[in-house]
Amino acid sequence: MRSIWKGSLGFGLVSIPVKLFSAVQTTSLDFDMLDGRDHERIRYQRVNEKTHKEVPYDKIVKGYKLNDDYVIMDDADFEAAAPEKSKVIEIESFVDIDEVNPMFYETSYYTEPDTKNNKAYALLIQALKQSGKAGLARFVLRSTESLCIVHPVENVLVVTRIRFGQQIRSTEDLNLADDVKVSKKELDMGLALIKQYAEKFDVSKFKDEYTGELLNIIKQKSKGKRATIKKLKPHKTKSNDLYDQLMQSLQTKKGA
């Protein structure tokens, strides 16, 4: 793997030189855009809006429009905005990870210490595991300030970027009822259904089945065959009553 960031992870007066590596990878298929007439690839070009000529990558700069004119920015400007955050993931506090709403999570990165036997790195992992806490920190990645959670996964410290509070939209524009009455027997049945379906979280049980099916269709089409399309089987209920639907759900699960 190739590192995407190099700096240090700090807590208190302790500083751990680390590298960041992407912890996730895409499982979707990579499709090329083609001209439907001759199936030749379509290339996207960076074109000067005025001259209509392609611009070499090394001539492209970043600019911010201010008062009808552009202010050109370079790497030093971005680093100057927060020099410490560009090189340091500084843990500002420790929180219960269970208190972080899943809506805030973005993506995760593995950290690797500069030296294999780094005692401070091992200490932070053990302390986080024993305390049940996670570090809350900020740093700058690709010219963007990020809030993140630093948490242990087995013997690795993982940095998971999370959204800032202002990035989560309000729910006030949603058309929701203020108070919907649910009877006690309906609630009891709902709780019973949850209990019956409850299990220990095991992500290995779930696979990206859609991509596999899509690849199968591609292979069949390459041989001049048409794929067999699975017919959706709608779930039928004998009643529109919520309690009856919950009861049927419980019985269906038991039968399975």
C-alpha positions as CSV (number, residue, x, y, z in Angstrom):
1,M,0.0,0.0,0.0
2,R,1.1,3.6,-0.6
3,S,0.8,6.1,2.2
4,I,-1.5,9.1,1.5
5,W,-0.3,11.3,4.5
6,K,2.7,11.5,6.7
7,G,3.0,13.4,10.0
8,S,2.5,12.6,13.6
9,L,-0.2,11.5,16.0
10,G,-0.2,13.4,19.2
11,F,-1.8,13.1,22.6
12,G,-0.7,15.3,25.5
13,L,3.1,15.7,25.1
14,V,3.5,12.4,23.4
15,S,4.1,12.5,19.6
16,I,4.1,9.4,17.4
17,P,5.4,9.7,13.8
18,V,2.9,7.9,11.6
19,K,1.8,7.3,8.0
20,L,-1.8,7.0,6.9
21,F,-3.0,4.3,4.5
22,S,-6.5,4.0,3.1
23,A,-8.3,1.3,5.0
24,V,-11.2,0.9,2.4
25,Q,-11.4,-0.1,-1.2
26,T,-14.1,0.0,-3.8
27,T,-15.8,-3.3,-4.9
28,S,-17.8,-1.7,-7.7
29,L,-16.9,-2.5,-11.3
30,D,-15.0,0.1,-13.3
31,F,-16.9,1.1,-16.4
32,D,-15.4,3.2,-19.3
33,M,-17.5,5.8,-21.1
34,L,-17.7,4.9,-24.8
35,D,-19.0,6.5,-28.0
36,G,-22.2,4.5,-28.8
37,R,-21.4,4.7,-32.5
38,D,-18.0,3.0,-32.6
39,H,-17.4,2.0,-29.0
40,E,-14.2,4.1,-28.8
41,R,-13.3,5.4,-25.3
42,I,-14.3,9.0,-24.4
43,R,-11.5,11.0,-22.9
44,Y,-12.1,13.9,-20.6
45,Q,-9.8,16.9,-21.1
46,R,-8.9,19.9,-19.0
47,V,-9.8,22.7,-21.4
48,N,-9.2,26.4,-21.1
49,E,-12.7,28.0,-21.2
50,K,-11.4,30.9,-23.3
51,T,-8.9,29.3,-25.7
52,H,-10.6,25.9,-25.8
53,K,-7.2,24.3,-25.7
54,E,-6.1,21.5,-23.4
55,V,-4.2,22.7,-20.3
56,P,-1.2,20.6,-19.1
57,Y,-1.7,19.2,-15.6
58,D,1.4,21.0,-14.3
59,K,0.0,24.4,-15.4
60,I,-3.3,24.0,-13.4
61,V,-3.5,26.1,-10.3
62,K,-6.2,26.6,-7.7
63,G,-8.0,29.9,-7.5
64,Y,-10.8,31.4,-5.3
65,K,-13.1,33.9,-6.9
66,L,-13.2,37.1,-4.8
67,N,-14.8,40.4,-6.0
68,D,-15.0,39.2,-9.6
69,D,-11.4,38.2,-9.7
70,Y,-9.4,35.1,-8.8
71,V,-6.9,34.8,-5.9
72,I,-4.4,32.1,-6.8
73,M,-3.4,29.7,-4.0
74,D,-0.5,27.4,-3.7
75,D,0.4,24.5,-1.3
76,A,2.2,26.9,1.1
77,D,-1.0,29.0,1.4
78,F,-3.0,25.9,2.4
79,E,-0.4,24.8,4.9
80,A,-0.1,28.3,6.3
81,A,-3.8,28.3,7.2
82,A,-3.2,25.6,9.8
83,P,0.5,24.5,9.8
84,E,0.1,22.3,12.9
85,K,-3.0,20.5,11.5
86,S,-1.2,19.8,8.2
87,K,1.4,17.7,10.0
88,V,-0.2,16.6,13.2
89,I,-3.3,14.6,14.2
90,E,-3.7,16.1,17.6
91,I,-6.1,14.3,19.9
92,E,-8.0,17.0,21.7
93,S,-10.2,14.9,23.9
94,F,-11.3,11.3,24.6
95,V,-15.0,10.3,24.0
96,D,-17.2,7.2,24.2
97,I,-17.3,5.9,20.6
98,D,-20.9,4.7,21.2
99,E,-21.9,8.4,21.5
100,V,-20.8,9.2,17.9
101,N,-23.9,9.1,15.7
102,P,-23.2,6.8,12.6
103,M,-24.4,9.7,10.4
104,F,-21.1,11.4,11.1
105,Y,-18.8,8.7,9.8
106,E,-17.0,9.1,6.5
107,T,-14.0,6.9,5.7
108,S,-11.2,5.2,7.6
109,Y,-7.4,5.1,7.4
110,Y,-4.9,2.7,9.0
111,T,-1.9,4.3,10.8
112,E,1.6,2.8,10.7
113,P,4.3,4.1,13.1
114,D,7.6,5.0,11.6
115,T,9.3,2.4,13.8
116,K,7.9,-1.1,14.1
117,N,8.4,-1.4,17.9
118,N,6.9,2.0,18.9
119,K,6.1,1.9,22.6
120,A,3.9,5.0,22.5
121,Y,1.8,3.5,19.7
122,A,1.3,0.3,21.6
123,L,0.5,2.2,24.8
124,L,-2.2,4.3,23.1
125,I,-3.8,1.1,21.7
126,Q,-3.9,-0.6,25.0
127,A,-5.1,2.5,26.9
128,L,-7.9,3.0,24.4
129,K,-9.0,-0.6,24.6
130,Q,-8.9,-0.7,28.4
131,S,-10.7,2.6,28.8
132,G,-13.3,2.0,26.1
133,K,-12.6,5.5,24.8
134,A,-11.6,6.9,21.4
135,G,-9.6,10.0,20.6
136,L,-11.3,13.0,19.0
137,A,-8.9,15.0,16.8
138,R,-8.6,17.4,13.9
139,F,-6.1,17.4,11.0
140,V,-5.8,18.7,7.4
141,L,-5.9,16.2,4.5
142,R,-5.9,17.3,0.8
143,S,-6.4,21.0,1.7
144,T,-9.5,20.1,3.8
145,E,-9.8,20.2,7.6
146,S,-11.2,17.0,8.9
147,L,-12.6,15.9,12.3
148,C,-11.7,12.4,13.1
149,I,-12.0,9.6,15.7
150,V,-8.8,7.7,16.6
151,H,-9.7,4.2,17.7
152,P,-8.0,0.7,18.0
153,V,-8.9,-2.2,15.7
154,E,-7.0,-5.2,16.9
155,N,-3.3,-4.1,16.9
156,V,-3.8,-1.0,14.7
157,L,-4.7,2.6,15.4
158,V,-7.4,3.6,12.9
159,V,-8.2,7.2,12.0
160,T,-11.9,7.5,10.9
161,R,-12.9,10.8,9.4
162,I,-16.2,12.2,10.7
163,R,-18.4,15.1,9.5
164,F,-18.6,18.4,11.4
165,G,-22.0,19.1,13.0
166,Q,-22.9,21.8,10.4
167,Q,-22.6,19.3,7.6
168,I,-25.6,17.4,8.9
169,R,-28.8,18.8,7.5
170,S,-31.7,19.6,9.8
171,T,-34.8,17.4,9.8
172,E,-37.2,20.3,10.1
173,D,-38.1,20.3,6.4
174,L,-39.2,16.6,6.5
175,N,-42.9,15.9,6.5
176,L,-43.2,14.0,9.8
177,A,-46.0,13.6,12.2
178,D,-45.4,15.0,15.7
179,D,-47.0,12.2,17.6
180,V,-48.1,8.8,16.2
181,K,-49.8,6.6,18.8
182,V,-48.6,3.0,19.0
183,S,-50.5,0.6,21.2
184,K,-48.7,-1.4,23.9
185,K,-49.4,-4.7,22.3
186,E,-48.0,-3.4,19.0
187,L,-44.9,-2.2,20.7
188,D,-44.5,-5.4,22.6
189,M,-44.8,-7.3,19.3
190,G,-42.2,-5.0,17.7
191,L,-39.8,-5.6,20.6
192,A,-40.3,-9.4,20.3
193,L,-39.5,-9.2,16.6
194,I,-36.3,-7.3,17.2
195,K,-35.3,-9.8,19.9
196,Q,-35.9,-12.7,17.5
197,Y,-33.8,-11.1,14.7
198,A,-31.0,-9.9,17.1
199,E,-27.6,-11.4,16.6
200,K,-23.9,-10.5,17.1
201,F,-22.6,-8.2,14.4
202,D,-20.5,-10.1,11.8
203,V,-19.9,-8.1,8.7
204,S,-18.2,-11.1,7.0
205,K,-21.6,-12.6,6.5
206,F,-22.5,-9.9,4.0
207,K,-21.0,-9.7,0.5
208,D,-21.5,-7.3,-2.4
209,E,-23.8,-9.6,-4.3
210,Y,-24.9,-6.9,-6.9
211,T,-21.4,-6.5,-8.3
212,G,-21.0,-10.3,-8.6
213,E,-24.3,-10.6,-10.5
214,L,-23.4,-7.7,-12.7
215,L,-20.0,-9.3,-13.6
216,N,-21.9,-12.6,-14.4
217,I,-24.1,-10.7,-16.8
218,I,-21.1,-9.1,-18.4
219,K,-19.4,-12.5,-18.9
220,Q,-22.6,-14.0,-20.4
221,K,-23.1,-11.0,-22.8
222,S,-19.5,-11.5,-23.9
223,K,-20.5,-15.0,-25.1
224,G,-23.6,-13.7,-26.9
225,K,-26.0,-14.9,-24.2
226,R,-28.6,-13.0,-22.3
227,A,-28.6,-13.3,-18.5
228,T,-31.5,-14.8,-16.7
229,I,-33.2,-12.0,-14.7
230,K,-34.4,-13.0,-11.3
231,K,-38.1,-12.2,-10.6
232,L,-38.8,-10.2,-7.5
233,K,-41.2,-12.0,-5.2
234,P,-43.3,-9.5,-3.3
235,H,-44.0,-10.1,0.4
236,K,-47.7,-10.8,0.8
237,T,-49.5,-10.1,4.0
238,K,-53.0,-11.3,4.8
239,S,-53.9,-8.2,6.7
240,N,-53.3,-4.4,6.7
241,D,-53.3,-4.4,10.5
242,L,-49.9,-3.6,11.9
243,Y,-50.2,-6.1,14.8
244,D,-51.2,-8.9,12.4
245,Q,-48.2,-8.0,10.1
246,L,-45.8,-8.2,13.1
247,M,-47.3,-11.5,14.2
248,Q,-46.9,-12.9,10.7
249,S,-43.3,-11.7,10.7
250,L,-42.6,-13.6,13.9
251,Q,-44.1,-16.8,12.6
252,T,-42.2,-16.5,9.3
253,K,-38.9,-16.1,11.1
254,K,-39.7,-19.1,13.3
255,G,-40.5,-21.2,10.2
256,A,-37.3,-20.2,8.6
